[in-house]
């Protein structure tokens, strides 16, 4: 499985890096999560500059796409030229978005009026885009999922692993990154958030 983690200038480090770290626990199974950017370098909201691993056109070929948030996402969402470069296909890809990343999905017409999650700052903008925002950390509809809050990135990663591999793989990945002495609690919390949305699990992996 090849996964694109869309990371834009002004990105939130927790969104992109936590998801990448958890998803890349699946490397022994042939998975790879790549930081994917529209420019060769992007700088985070805290001033950390990184080099991309994949260009933007990798979105079209990836098996799954995660969209993180950032302080400039609203500007990107208002740019039709940029939006036209985001080639996403929920009929064959798993697509997840976090916080202001949900605004991009809304602008692309991938949410419509379905319930979705975002952060409290972005909430008014997502509602303005016609989305029904719910007070929850994670929700999924078919192959599209949204999460709200920086640390909800673990839920997106767990959902993606459970859908494209197995629930046990997802539990193992969360168990690995969870704090010592609290691993069982972390696994239980993560899986309780995503399990209600796994009724069609593994449809893409089949």
N, C-alpha and C positions, 0 to 999 in steps of 0.2 A: 504494500500500500504506500503510495506517494501522497503526502499531505502538504498543502500550501497553507502557511500561516501568514495571512495578509497583514503587513506591518507598515504603517504609514508614518510620515514625518510627524513628530509630536506624539508618538505612540506611548502607551502605558506599558512599562516593562513587565509588570505582573501578568498582563494578559498574554503577551506573546511568549515570554520565556517559561512561565509555568506550564502552559499547554505544550510547548515544544519539549520540555524536559520530561513530562509524563508520557507523551506520545512516543518519544524516542526510547522509552523503556521497551518498546516492541521491536527494536532493531534486530534481535536474534530471529524474529519471525519475518524479517525482510522489510520492515517498515522504515520510512524515513520522513520526518517532518522538517520542512524547509522554511526559513524566514524568507518571505517573498515580498518584494518591494518594487515600486514603480521607478525608483532611482537607485544608482549603485550604493548610495549611503543614505541612511535616515538617522535623525537625532531624536531621542526620546524626550518626553516631557520633563525629565530631570536632567537633560543635557548629555546623555550617553549616546555617542555616535557609533553605529555599527554598520558593517557591510552586509549587503543582502547575499543570500545563498542562491536565490532564484529570481529571475525577472518576472514582470507582471504577466506575461503571456503563459507562464507555467500554470496559472489558474485553470486554463482551459483543458489541460491534460491531467491535472491532479485527480486522484480518486476521491479526495475530500478537501474541503477548504474551511479554515477557521479565520474569522475576521476579528481582530482585536480592536480596542478603542484607542482614543488619543485626543489631545486638546485641539487638533485641527480637523477632526473628522467631519464636523459640520461644514467646513469649507469644501472638503472633498465631495461631500454629499450634494453640494450646490453646484458642482461642476459637471455639466452634461458630457463634456469631452472625456473626463476621467471615468465617469460611470459607464460610458460606452466601451471602455477597455476592460471592464470586469465581466469576463465570460464565465458565467456560472450556469450549471445545468442540474437542477435538483432531481431530474429523472434518472440520472446516473451517478451523481455525486452526493455525498453527505456534506451539508453546509451548516456551519455554526457561526454565530456572531455574539459578541459580548459588548455590553454597555453601549457606547456610541456606535459600535459596529452594527447594531440593530438598525440604526438610521440608514445605513447604506443598503441593507436588505430591503428596507421599506421603500427607498427610492428606486430600487431595482424591480419592485413589484413582486417580491418573493414572500411577502407576509400578508399583504392586503389588510383585512380586518380581523385576522386571526389573533388570538391572545399571544403576547410576546413579552419578553423581559428586557429590561435595560436598567441603567443606573439612574439615580434620582436627578442628577444634573441634566441628563439627556432626555428624561421622560417627557417634558413638555414638547420638545421638538419631534419626538417619535409620535406622540399623540397628534400633533399638528399634521404629520404625514399620513394620518388616517389609521394608525395602528391602535389596537386595543391593548394597552399596557397593563399587565397584571403584577400584583405585589408578590413575586415569587423569584427564587434564585435561578430557576431553570424550567423551560418548557420546550417541547418539540412537537412538530406536526409532520408526520412522514419523515422525509429526509432533511428537514430544515429545523434547526434548534436555535434558541436564543437564551442568553444568560445575563443576569444582572449582578454587578458587584465584582470587584477585582479578583477576589479569591474564588469566584464561581467558575473560573477557568478550569478548575479541577473537574467540575461537573461536565463541561463540554468535552474534555479529554476522555473521561470515563464513559460517557455516552458513545463517543466515536469508537472507542476500543470495543465496547460491548456490541455495537452494531456491526463492526467490520471484522471482529474476531469473536471472542466469547465473553460472557459475563465474568468468568473466572479470570481471564486476562485483565479485565478492567479492575477487578478487585485486587489482583496482584500488583498492578501498577500503582494504585492509590496506596496500598499497604507499604510499598517501597518508599514512597516520598513522605508518608505521614510521620509525625513526631513519635519518637520512642516512648512507649508507655501509653500511647493514645491511638495506636494503629487500628485496633478493632473499632473504636468509636468513629474514626475518620472514614474507614471503609463503609461502615453502616450508614453514616450520614450521606456520603456521596452516592451510594447505591440507592438509598431511599429517595433521593432527588431524581435519579434518572430511570429507575426501574419501571415506573408507571408508563414510560414512553418507549418501552422495548417490546411492545406486542408484535411488531413486525421486524424483530431483530434479525440481523444477518441476511436480509433480503439482497443487499448489494454484494455480500461476500459469497453468495451461492454461485 
